[in-house]
Amino acid sequence: MNQWRELESDPGIFTLLIEEFGVKGAQVEEIYDLSKPMKGHVYGFIFLFKWIEERRSRRKIQHIDESFVENEEIVNDIFFAQQVIPNSCATHALLSVLLNCPHIDLGENVSKLKDFSKNFNPENKGYVIGNLPELAMSHNKFARPEPKLLPEKTNSISSARALEAFHFVSYVPIKGRLFELDGLKPYPIDHGPWGEQEDWTEKFRRVITERLGIATGGEPYHDIRYNLMAVVADRVTEFEEELEKLTNESILIVGADHISPQCIYIVSLLIHVGTFVLPQELALELHDVELRMTTCETALREEKDKRKKYYVDHCRRTHNYDPFICTFLTMLAQEGHMGQLVEQHTSLKRRLAQSMAQKRSHIKVKRPYKRRPKKNV
């Protein structure tokens, strides 16, 4: 089985990965503003953060509300898998949301994974994920191709990448409580229940805001590079169902304008229970339904265009451009243009360096002013 490769934190990648898994009725959207209310049904959140910096900060500051769930029966009942395969945290985070939502159509392959790993401990669930070649193939399908030719001296590069390691974790509502599922931790974290009069996303907003404040030490979120995505209901399916509902409603209204008054009352019962609707009022209601249909059709078209863009971006991201670049450079050299281009580039760099050096030489450094001591009179 091929080695798992890193995935970017992109809602298009995760949405296409859901489709590749065979799961229906879900997609992923990026969250830019935590203060705005969440639209539609939210199944869970996926949070990306810089792992090394997070680990260092947690050595100094511990979460006050952090509570590991160590009860074996509760842990095994939740789909919580420890990450035993490097670079698989994106798939781990996505599965942690999908497999803990009872109302999502998981499809054949993911359903088998859920049934087979039921009541497994977190470590064994992690091995199940790591030993499924179908998951690895789907995961790697959306990763950038790895460079085939690497420079000899890669120590500094590899160490820099190690410092820039990123990690995905999930936040999911399970049986009235908010759980944080992190495959690099031994147990799930129970953040407790949410209020009776609030949605679970409000509880998540408070938890993630507190976490961001702790990780940054109360400083502004500059150069932190966090990313937050939400697993939501499939917008295309929602808009198509809403459009079908509005279409049926408009058919009832139009049909009511050409039938007897007795039947008009029956039709009106289907639209407004117990309300008698006059033909003039039917025209106004039909106009309102048509406006809503136009809005829904526009939203549906935009969502489908976004899916097409996801696929185009995927093709560009995963395409191997090395053969084209090598052939292009070879042809430049064969035509005798390579030396000229290199000389133009190096001469430009020399001119820029000389210009910067001249600017620095003209900068006058002000010396501190020393006051002369006053003479005693």
DOFI-518298 format. One line per field, with one value per residue (C-alpha): residue number from 1; residue in one letter; chain; z, y, x. Coordinates in Angstrom, 1 decimal, m for minus. Layout:
DOFI-518298
i	(NUM | ...) $
aa	(a | ...) $
ch	(A | ...) $
w	(Z | ...) $
v	(Y | ...) $
u	(X | ...) $
//
This chain:
DOFI-518298
i	(1 | 2 | 3 | 4 | 5 | 6 | 7 | 8 | 9 | 10 | 11 | 12 | 13 | 14 | 15 | 16 | 17 | 18 | 19 | 20 | 21 | 22 | 23 | 24 | 25 | 26 | 27 | 28 | 29 | 30 | 31 | 32 | 33 | 34 | 35 | 36 | 37 | 38 | 39 | 40 | 41 | 42 | 43 | 44 | 45 | 46 | 47 | 48 | 49 | 50 | 51 | 52 | 53 | 54 | 55 | 56 | 57 | 58 | 59 | 60 | 61 | 62 | 63 | 64 | 65 | 66 | 67 | 68 | 69 | 70 | 71 | 72 | 73 | 74 | 75 | 76 | 77 | 78 | 79 | 80 | 81 | 82 | 83 | 84 | 85 | 86 | 87 | 88 | 89 | 90 | 91 | 92 | 93 | 94 | 95 | 96 | 97 | 98 | 99 | 100 | 101 | 102 | 103 | 104 | 105 | 106 | 107 | 108 | 109 | 110 | 111 | 112 | 113 | 114 | 115 | 116 | 117 | 118 | 119 | 120 | 121 | 122 | 123 | 124 | 125 | 126 | 127 | 128 | 129 | 130 | 131 | 132 | 133 | 134 | 135 | 136 | 137 | 138 | 139 | 140 | 141 | 142 | 143 | 144 | 145 | 146 | 147 | 148 | 149 | 150 | 151 | 152 | 153 | 154 | 155 | 156 | 157 | 158 | 159 | 160 | 161 | 162 | 163 | 164 | 165 | 166 | 167 | 168 | 169 | 170 | 171 | 172 | 173 | 174 | 175 | 176 | 177 | 178 | 179 | 180 | 181 | 182 | 183 | 184 | 185 | 186 | 187 | 188 | 189 | 190 | 191 | 192 | 193 | 194 | 195 | 196 | 197 | 198 | 199 | 200 | 201 | 202 | 203 | 204 | 205 | 206 | 207 | 208 | 209 | 210 | 211 | 212 | 213 | 214 | 215 | 216 | 217 | 218 | 219 | 220 | 221 | 222 | 223 | 224 | 225 | 226 | 227 | 228 | 229 | 230 | 231 | 232 | 233 | 234 | 235 | 236 | 237 | 238 | 239 | 240 | 241 | 242 | 243 | 244 | 245 | 246 | 247 | 248 | 249 | 250 | 251 | 252 | 253 | 254 | 255 | 256 | 257 | 258 | 259 | 260 | 261 | 262 | 263 | 264 | 265 | 266 | 267 | 268 | 269 | 270 | 271 | 272 | 273 | 274 | 275 | 276 | 277 | 278 | 279 | 280 | 281 | 282 | 283 | 284 | 285 | 286 | 287 | 288 | 289 | 290 | 291 | 292 | 293 | 294 | 295 | 296 | 297 | 298 | 299 | 300 | 301 | 302 | 303 | 304 | 305 | 306 | 307 | 308 | 309 | 310 | 311 | 312 | 313 | 314 | 315 | 316 | 317 | 318 | 319 | 320 | 321 | 322 | 323 | 324 | 325 | 326 | 327 | 328 | 329 | 330 | 331 | 332 | 333 | 334 | 335 | 336 | 337 | 338 | 339 | 340 | 341 | 342 | 343 | 344 | 345 | 346 | 347 | 348 | 349 | 350 | 351 | 352 | 353 | 354 | 355 | 356 | 357 | 358 | 359 | 360 | 361 | 362 | 363 | 364 | 365 | 366 | 367 | 368 | 369 | 370 | 371 | 372 | 373 | 374 | 375 | 376 | 377) $
aa	(m | n | q | w | r | e | l | e | s | d | p | g | i | f | t | l | l | i | e | e | f | g | v | k | g | a | q | v | e | e | i | y | d | l | s | k | p | m | k | g | h | v | y | g | f | i | f | l | f | k | w | i | e | e | r | r | s | r | r | k | i | q | h | i | d | e | s | f | v | e | n | e | e | i | v | n | d | i | f | f | a | q | q | v | i | p | n | s | c | a | t | h | a | l | l | s | v | l | l | n | c | p | h | i | d | l | g | e | n | v | s | k | l | k | d | f | s | k | n | f | n | p | e | n | k | g | y | v | i | g | n | l | p | e | l | a | m | s | h | n | k | f | a | r | p | e | p | k | l | l | p | e | k | t | n | s | i | s | s | a | r | a | l | e | a | f | h | f | v | s | y | v | p | i | k | g | r | l | f | e | l | d | g | l | k | p | y | p | i | d | h | g | p | w | g | e | q | e | d | w | t | e | k | f | r | r | v | i | t | e | r | l | g | i | a | t | g | g | e | p | y | h | d | i | r | y | n | l | m | a | v | v | a | d | r | v | t | e | f | e | e | e | l | e | k | l | t | n | e | s | i | l | i | v | g | a | d | h | i | s | p | q | c | i | y | i | v | s | l | l | i | h | v | g | t | f | v | l | p | q | e | l | a | l | e | l | h | d | v | e | l | r | m | t | t | c | e | t | a | l | r | e | e | k | d | k | r | k | k | y | y | v | d | h | c | r | r | t | h | n | y | d | p | f | i | c | t | f | l | t | m | l | a | q | e | g | h | m | g | q | l | v | e | q | h | t | s | l | k | r | r | l | a | q | s | m | a | q | k | r | s | h | i | k | v | k | r | p | y | k | r | r | p | k | k | n | v) $
ch	(A | A | A | A | A | A | A | A | A | A | A | A | A | A | A | A | A | A | A | A | A | A | A | A | A | A | A | A | A | A | A | A | A | A | A | A | A | A | A | A | A | A | A | A | A | A | A | A | A | A | A | A | A | A | A | A | A | A | A | A | A | A | A | A | A | A | A | A | A | A | A | A | A | A | A | A | A | A | A | A | A | A | A | A | A | A | A | A | A | A | A | A | A | A | A | A | A | A | A | A | A | A | A | A | A | A | A | A | A | A | A | A | A | A | A | A | A | A | A | A | A | A | A | A | A | A | A | A | A | A | A | A | A | A | A | A | A | A | A | A | A | A | A | A | A | A | A | A | A | A | A | A | A | A | A | A | A | A | A | A | A | A | A | A | A | A | A | A | A | A | A | A | A | A | A | A | A | A | A | A | A | A | A | A | A | A | A | A | A | A | A | A | A | A | A | A | A | A | A | A | A | A | A | A | A | A | A | A | A | A | A | A | A | A | A | A | A | A | A | A | A | A | A | A | A | A | A | A | A | A | A | A | A | A | A | A | A | A | A | A | A | A | A | A | A | A | A | A | A | A | A | A | A | A | A | A | A | A | A | A | A | A | A | A | A | A | A | A | A | A | A | A | A | A | A | A | A | A | A | A | A | A | A | A | A | A | A | A | A | A | A | A | A | A | A | A | A | A | A | A | A | A | A | A | A | A | A | A | A | A | A | A | A | A | A | A | A | A | A | A | A | A | A | A | A | A | A | A | A | A | A | A | A | A | A | A | A | A | A | A | A | A | A | A | A | A | A | A | A | A | A | A | A | A | A | A | A | A | A | A | A | A | A | A | A | A | A | A | A | A | A | A | A | A | A | A | A) $
w	(0.0 | m0.9 | 1.8 | 2.9 | 1.7 | 3.2 | 2.2 | 2.1 | 4.3 | 1.5 | 1.5 | m2.1 | m1.3 | 1.6 | m0.3 | m3.2 | m0.7 | 0.8 | m2.7 | m3.3 | m0.1 | m1.4 | 1.3 | 0.3 | 1.8 | 3.2 | 2.0 | 3.6 | 3.9 | 5.2 | 8.2 | 8.0 | 10.8 | 14.1 | 15.1 | 12.2 | 12.7 | 11.0 | 8.0 | 7.7 | 9.5 | 10.8 | 11.4 | 12.8 | 12.6 | 11.4 | 12.9 | 11.5 | 13.6 | 13.8 | 15.8 | 17.1 | 18.4 | 19.9 | 21.7 | 23.1 | 24.3 | 26.1 | 28.0 | 29.6 | 29.8 | 30.4 | 29.4 | 32.5 | 31.0 | 29.3 | 30.4 | 28.9 | 28.6 | 29.8 | 30.3 | 27.9 | 27.2 | 26.3 | 24.2 | 22.2 | 21.5 | 19.9 | 16.6 | 17.9 | 16.2 | 17.2 | 14.3 | 13.7 | 10.1 | 9.4 | 7.2 | 7.6 | 10.0 | 7.3 | 6.6 | 10.4 | 11.1 | 8.3 | 9.3 | 12.9 | 11.9 | 9.4 | 11.4 | 14.5 | 12.7 | 12.5 | 9.8 | 7.0 | 4.2 | 4.5 | 1.4 | 1.2 | 2.0 | 4.9 | 6.3 | 6.3 | 8.1 | 10.8 | 11.2 | 11.3 | 13.8 | 16.1 | 19.8 | 18.8 | 21.0 | 19.5 | 18.6 | 16.7 | 14.9 | 13.8 | 12.4 | 10.6 | 8.8 | 8.1 | 6.6 | 4.2 | 0.7 | m0.6 | 1.9 | 1.2 | m2.5 | m2.1 | 0.3 | m2.0 | m5.0 | m3.8 | m2.7 | m4.6 | m6.4 | m4.5 | m6.2 | m7.7 | m7.7 | m4.4 | m3.7 | m1.8 | 1.2 | 2.7 | 6.3 | 6.8 | 4.6 | 6.5 | 9.8 | 8.7 | 7.6 | 10.9 | 12.6 | 10.3 | 10.9 | 10.8 | 12.3 | 11.9 | 14.8 | 14.9 | 17.1 | 17.0 | 19.0 | 20.4 | 22.7 | 23.8 | 24.5 | 22.5 | 21.9 | 20.6 | 18.7 | 18.1 | 16.8 | 18.4 | 21.9 | 23.8 | 24.6 | 23.4 | 25.2 | 26.6 | 26.6 | 28.2 | 27.2 | 25.6 | 26.9 | 26.4 | 24.5 | 22.2 | 19.3 | 19.8 | 17.5 | 20.1 | 22.6 | 20.0 | 19.3 | 23.0 | 23.2 | 20.0 | 20.9 | 24.3 | 22.6 | 20.2 | 23.1 | 25.1 | 22.0 | 21.3 | 24.8 | 24.4 | 21.5 | 18.1 | 15.8 | 13.5 | 11.9 | 13.6 | 10.4 | 11.9 | 9.6 | 10.4 | 8.2 | 8.8 | 7.6 | 6.6 | 4.8 | 1.0 | m0.4 | m3.9 | m2.4 | m0.1 | m3.0 | m5.3 | m2.7 | m1.9 | m5.6 | m6.1 | m3.2 | m4.6 | m8.0 | m6.6 | m4.7 | m7.8 | m9.7 | m7.0 | m7.1 | m10.9 | m11.0 | m8.4 | m10.7 | m13.3 | m11.2 | m9.3 | m6.0 | m4.1 | m5.3 | m4.6 | m1.0 | m1.0 | m2.7 | m0.2 | 2.6 | 1.2 | 1.2 | 4.3 | 6.5 | 7.2 | 5.2 | 2.2 | m0.6 | m3.2 | m6.8 | m6.4 | m3.4 | m5.3 | m7.9 | m5.1 | m3.6 | m6.9 | m7.4 | m4.0 | m4.8 | m8.2 | m6.5 | m4.1 | m7.0 | m8.8 | m5.6 | m5.1 | m8.8 | m8.5 | m5.3 | m6.9 | m10.0 | m7.9 | m5.8 | m8.9 | m10.4 | m7.2 | m7.4 | m11.0 | m9.7 | m7.0 | m9.7 | m11.9 | m8.9 | m8.1 | m11.6 | m11.5 | m8.1 | m8.7 | m12.3 | m12.7 | m14.5 | m14.3 | m17.8 | m19.4 | m17.5 | m18.3 | m22.0 | m22.1 | m20.6 | m22.9 | m26.0 | m24.7 | m24.4 | m27.8 | m29.5 | m27.8 | m25.6 | m22.2 | m21.8 | m22.7 | m20.3 | m17.5 | m18.2 | m18.1 | m14.8 | m13.2 | m14.5 | m13.1 | m9.7 | m9.8 | m10.7 | m7.9 | m5.4 | m6.5 | m6.2 | m2.7 | m1.7 | m3.0 | m1.1 | 2.1 | 1.6 | 1.3 | 4.5 | 7.2 | 10.7 | 13.2 | 16.1 | 19.5 | 20.4 | 23.3 | 25.2 | 26.3 | 30.0 | 31.4 | 32.7 | 36.3 | 36.7) $
v	(0.0 | 3.5 | 5.9 | 8.4 | 12.0 | 15.3 | 17.0 | 20.7 | 22.3 | 23.1 | 22.6 | 21.5 | 18.7 | 17.5 | 17.7 | 15.7 | 13.2 | 12.7 | 11.9 | 9.6 | 7.7 | 7.1 | 9.2 | 11.1 | 14.1 | 16.0 | 18.6 | 20.8 | 24.6 | 27.0 | 29.2 | 32.7 | 34.4 | 32.7 | 35.5 | 34.8 | 32.2 | 28.8 | 28.2 | 24.9 | 21.7 | 21.3 | 17.8 | 18.8 | 21.0 | 20.2 | 22.4 | 22.8 | 24.1 | 24.2 | 21.1 | 21.9 | 25.3 | 23.9 | 21.2 | 23.7 | 26.0 | 23.2 | 22.3 | 25.8 | 26.2 | 23.4 | 23.6 | 24.1 | 22.5 | 19.7 | 16.3 | 13.0 | 10.3 | 7.2 | 5.0 | 2.1 | 1.4 | 5.1 | 5.4 | 2.3 | 3.3 | 6.5 | 6.3 | 7.6 | 6.3 | 7.0 | 8.0 | 5.3 | 6.2 | 9.4 | 12.1 | 10.5 | 13.1 | 14.7 | 11.4 | 10.7 | 14.1 | 13.7 | 10.1 | 11.2 | 13.5 | 11.3 | 8.1 | 9.8 | 11.2 | 8.7 | 10.6 | 10.5 | 8.0 | 6.5 | 4.4 | 0.8 | 1.1 | 3.5 | 1.6 | m1.6 | 0.2 | 1.4 | m2.1 | m3.9 | m1.6 | m1.4 | m1.7 | m1.7 | 0.3 | 3.6 | 2.0 | m0.9 | 1.5 | 3.4 | 0.3 | m0.5 | 2.9 | 2.5 | m0.9 | m0.1 | 0.4 | 2.0 | 4.8 | 5.4 | 5.5 | 8.0 | 10.1 | 10.2 | 11.0 | 14.6 | 15.2 | 17.1 | 14.8 | 14.4 | 15.7 | 12.9 | 14.8 | 16.1 | 18.2 | 16.5 | 18.8 | 18.4 | 18.5 | 22.2 | 21.8 | 18.8 | 20.4 | 23.5 | 21.4 | 19.5 | 22.9 | 23.7 | 20.5 | 20.9 | 18.7 | 18.2 | 17.6 | 17.2 | 18.6 | 16.6 | 16.6 | 13.1 | 12.3 | 15.9 | 16.6 | 18.3 | 16.0 | 16.8 | 13.9 | 14.2 | 11.1 | 12.1 | 11.9 | 8.8 | 9.6 | 11.8 | 15.1 | 15.8 | 19.6 | 19.0 | 19.7 | 22.8 | 24.9 | 23.8 | 26.9 | 26.9 | 25.0 | 22.9 | 25.2 | 27.9 | 25.7 | 24.9 | 28.7 | 29.3 | 26.3 | 27.2 | 30.9 | 30.0 | 27.6 | 30.3 | 32.7 | 30.2 | 29.2 | 32.8 | 33.9 | 36.6 | 38.2 | 38.9 | 35.9 | 37.0 | 34.3 | 31.5 | 30.0 | 28.3 | 27.1 | 26.0 | 24.0 | 22.7 | 19.5 | 20.5 | 19.0 | 18.8 | 22.2 | 20.8 | 18.3 | 20.9 | 23.4 | 20.7 | 19.5 | 23.1 | 23.8 | 20.7 | 21.8 | 25.3 | 23.9 | 21.7 | 24.7 | 26.8 | 24.1 | 24.0 | 27.7 | 27.9 | 25.0 | 26.7 | 29.7 | 27.6 | 25.5 | 25.9 | 27.9 | 24.7 | 23.3 | 26.6 | 26.2 | 22.6 | 23.8 | 26.6 | 24.1 | 22.5 | 25.9 | 27.6 | 25.2 | 26.5 | 29.8 | 30.7 | 32.2 | 34.5 | 34.4 | 37.9 | 36.6 | 33.5 | 35.8 | 37.5 | 34.2 | 32.8 | 35.9 | 35.2 | 31.6 | 32.5 | 34.9 | 32.2 | 29.8 | 32.2 | 32.7 | 28.9 | 28.3 | 30.9 | 29.4 | 25.9 | 27.0 | 28.7 | 25.6 | 23.4 | 25.9 | 25.7 | 21.9 | 22.2 | 24.6 | 22.2 | 19.5 | 21.9 | 23.0 | 19.3 | 18.5 | 21.5 | 20.6 | 17.0 | 17.2 | 16.5 | 19.5 | 18.1 | 16.6 | 19.9 | 22.0 | 19.7 | 19.6 | 23.4 | 24.1 | 21.5 | 23.2 | 26.6 | 25.3 | 23.6 | 26.8 | 28.7 | 30.9 | 29.5 | 31.3 | 34.6 | 34.2 | 33.2 | 36.2 | 38.5 | 37.1 | 37.3 | 40.9 | 42.0 | 40.6 | 42.4 | 45.7 | 45.3 | 44.5 | 47.5 | 49.8 | 48.5 | 49.0 | 52.6 | 53.4 | 52.1 | 54.2 | 57.4 | 56.8 | 59.0 | 57.7 | 60.4 | 60.6 | 61.3 | 65.0 | 65.8 | 68.9 | 71.0 | 71.3 | 74.7 | 76.9 | 77.8 | 81.6) $
u	(0.0 | 1.3 | 2.3 | m0.4 | 0.4 | m0.5 | m3.8 | m4.4 | m7.0 | m9.5 | m13.3 | m13.2 | m10.8 | m12.9 | m16.1 | m14.7 | m13.2 | m16.7 | m18.0 | m15.1 | m15.9 | m19.4 | m21.0 | m24.1 | m25.9 | m22.9 | m20.3 | m17.7 | m17.6 | m14.9 | m15.8 | m14.4 | m16.3 | m17.2 | m19.6 | m22.0 | m24.8 | m24.4 | m26.8 | m28.5 | m27.7 | m24.1 | m22.8 | m19.5 | m16.4 | m12.9 | m10.1 | m6.7 | m3.8 | 0.0 | 0.7 | 4.2 | 3.2 | 0.0 | 1.9 | 4.4 | 1.7 | m0.1 | 3.1 | 2.8 | m1.0 | m3.4 | m7.1 | m9.2 | m12.3 | m10.4 | m11.8 | m10.6 | m13.2 | m11.5 | m14.5 | m13.9 | m17.6 | m18.2 | m15.0 | m15.6 | m19.2 | m18.0 | m16.1 | m12.8 | m9.6 | m6.1 | m3.9 | m1.3 | m0.5 | 1.4 | m0.3 | m3.7 | m5.2 | m7.4 | m9.2 | m9.3 | m10.9 | m13.5 | m14.4 | m14.7 | m17.5 | m19.3 | m19.2 | m20.7 | m23.7 | m26.6 | m28.5 | m25.9 | m26.0 | m22.5 | m22.5 | m21.3 | m17.6 | m17.8 | m20.8 | m18.7 | m15.9 | m18.3 | m19.8 | m16.5 | m14.9 | m17.8 | m16.8 | m13.1 | m10.8 | m9.3 | m6.0 | m7.6 | m9.9 | m6.8 | m5.2 | m8.5 | m8.3 | m4.6 | m5.0 | m7.8 | m6.3 | m9.5 | m9.3 | m5.6 | m6.2 | m9.1 | m7.0 | m3.9 | m6.1 | m6.5 | m2.9 | m0.3 | 2.2 | 5.4 | 8.6 | 10.6 | 14.0 | 15.0 | 18.1 | 21.0 | 20.9 | 17.5 | 18.3 | 17.4 | 14.2 | 13.0 | 13.6 | 11.7 | 8.8 | 8.8 | 8.4 | 5.5 | 3.5 | m0.2 | m2.9 | m6.7 | m9.1 | m12.9 | m15.7 | m18.9 | m22.2 | m22.8 | m25.7 | m26.2 | m22.5 | m19.7 | m16.8 | m13.3 | m11.8 | m8.1 | m6.3 | m3.0 | m4.5 | m5.3 | m9.0 | m11.8 | m12.3 | m15.8 | m16.6 | m19.9 | m23.6 | m24.9 | m27.9 | m31.5 | m32.4 | m29.3 | m27.9 | m24.8 | m22.8 | m23.1 | m21.3 | m18.6 | m18.2 | m17.4 | m15.0 | m13.0 | m12.8 | m11.4 | m8.9 | m7.7 | m7.2 | m5.1 | m3.0 | m2.2 | m1.7 | m4.4 | m2.5 | m4.1 | m4.3 | m1.5 | 0.8 | m1.1 | m2.6 | m5.6 | m8.4 | m11.9 | m14.3 | m17.8 | m19.3 | m22.9 | m25.8 | m25.4 | m26.5 | m27.3 | m29.8 | m31.3 | m31.9 | m33.2 | m35.7 | m36.8 | m37.2 | m39.4 | m41.5 | m42.0 | m42.7 | m45.5 | m46.9 | m47.0 | m48.8 | m51.5 | m51.9 | m52.1 | m54.5 | m56.7 | m57.2 | m59.0 | m61.3 | m64.6 | m64.8 | m65.4 | m62.1 | m60.3 | m61.1 | m59.7 | m56.5 | m56.2 | m56.3 | m53.2 | m51.4 | m52.9 | m54.8 | m58.3 | m57.9 | m60.1 | m58.0 | m59.6 | m58.3 | m56.7 | m54.8 | m53.8 | m52.0 | m50.1 | m49.1 | m48.0 | m45.8 | m44.2 | m43.6 | m42.0 | m39.7 | m38.6 | m38.1 | m35.9 | m33.8 | m33.5 | m32.6 | m29.8 | m28.4 | m28.6 | m26.7 | m24.0 | m23.6 | m23.2 | m20.7 | m18.8 | m18.6 | m17.3 | m14.6 | m13.7 | m13.0 | m11.0 | m8.9 | m8.4 | m7.1 | m4.7 | m3.5 | m2.8 | m1.4 | 2.3 | 3.8 | 7.4 | 7.5 | 6.2 | 8.7 | 11.6 | 10.6 | 10.2 | 13.6 | 15.2 | 13.7 | 14.9 | 18.4 | 18.3 | 17.1 | 19.9 | 17.7 | 18.6 | 21.9 | 20.4 | 17.5 | 19.9 | 22.1 | 19.1 | 17.9 | 21.4 | 22.0 | 18.6 | 19.5 | 22.9 | 21.2 | 18.7 | 21.5 | 23.5 | 20.5 | 19.8 | 23.5 | 23.4 | 20.2 | 21.8 | 24.9 | 22.9 | 21.1 | 22.6 | 22.7 | 21.8 | 24.1 | 22.7 | 22.9 | 25.1 | 24.4 | 27.3 | 27.7 | 26.7 | 29.5 | 29.3 | 28.7) $
//
